[in-house]
Amino acid sequence: MAPSPDSPRPRRSRTSLLPILIPLAILIVVAVSVGSWLQYRELQAIDTVHTVGSGAADRVDVEATVQRVDAAARELLLRVRVTPLGNLGEEDGTAPVADLSLQTSTATLGDLAFKAHERLPTKDVTVAITGGSISDYPFDAYETEIGFWAVLGGEEVPVRMRLSSNDTLFSISPAPTAPTAPTASAASADEAVLGLDVTRSGSLLVFAVFMMAVMWALAASVLVGAWYLTTRKKGLLWPALAWMAATLFALSAFRNTAPGTPPIGCVLDWFAFLWAETVIALCLIAVVITGVRTALDADAAQPSQPA
């Protein structure tokens, strides 16, 4: 019996999206909150200025800023700005009253010398770093020491150093060290010395670990796809082969985007990249071989057409 035209139509049941949208919104809020906290910690570390040395009124202020850390060359670039204060300087500290010699620690490659009554320029010095190896990327760590001793007009004068960092790829953690003046006569309370622990920044470490997880995820995806194609005897599916080949080469480009230009053979490679490339390449070869065999078997099974 046909339904009457006035009878109400049955309503289609619609699946509610709230059970999906609510957890997704919570996940997004949590991810943004954690990211904001990590970014705030990074800014706090960069903006932190570490001070060590004498607090005398007549002293030489040294503002040292880490501009760049080169782990491959095992050195860091330090930008130094010198300001003599009190009776040691003239023209608001832009020039020393006598010849100023700024001796540095053994890790710093070169001392600094300034002429009397001449404007003090900002200078860049190179500091050697020791310990660790770049092959441990992104878990490599280094250490060094930065120290300054000032001699003005042949007499030692107090020094205060203010250290900061502008390199966002590395985290600089200073700690006071025992005096290590270059000469026995220079060792005194007037020196300013800091030991530095140099490690990869938190954001770089998180990104590198994320890259390794993505590499393994892509390799697992290709492995599952290859298992399906080979067990179901799908033959040569060119879209699937193109996807696998594209993943193989895209993974190399993705690896080269790692910040800090890690060398081949680092932890990133041995933990993820090299194995992921191997898995994808073997899966691609297995799919091609299985597909060719399936295609040949299908051709042989077809009856030959009479002439």
C-alpha angles and dihedrals in degrees: 000000000000116000116253115256091240095055113109117253116245112256118240114239111243122202111234116239094204095092087058102037097048097056089042091053091048091050091051092049092049092047093049091046093051091045091050091050092049091047090049090052090051091052091048091053092049094046094048115109117200117208127198134160139046125349096201119137092234103055145116115255117210118194106195120186124186104227101176139355116214106196093179092056091037094231142101130216114236122194111208127198116185124202123179111209134200117358091351096070142046135201091036093311097307093118135029122240090228139012107304123207119188111197118199138202122276091259091060111085103227141359127251126239129187130186123237118264092007125119113265111238125206110254135196120222131183121233122197118229125207138194127043128049133247088229086074090066124178091018097046119128133187141185137208143157131240121195138163132197119182128210116187119186091344094308128102115245132190119272132203120191126201112194127195137157135228097181109108093188095063135048116222115206112182126197129180114257136195114279111272104176117178092242133028092241091055095055107105143117088274093076125095115214131169130180114215131209108201118198136157114278120256094247092052091048092050092048093048092050089048090053091053091050091050091050092054091045092054091047090050091049092053091046092054091047092050091049090053094048095046097044095045093047092231094163123213106346103182097196090055092047091048090051092051093047091047090051091050093056096034090058090061091052090046091052091053090058090068108124117247095033097258116208124246110272098035125135090270090061098044094043097048124339103063094042093046091051090049093051093048093047093049091047091051092050092047092051092050094049093046092045093051091049091049092049092049092049090051091050092049092050093057113095115246116252116240116245 
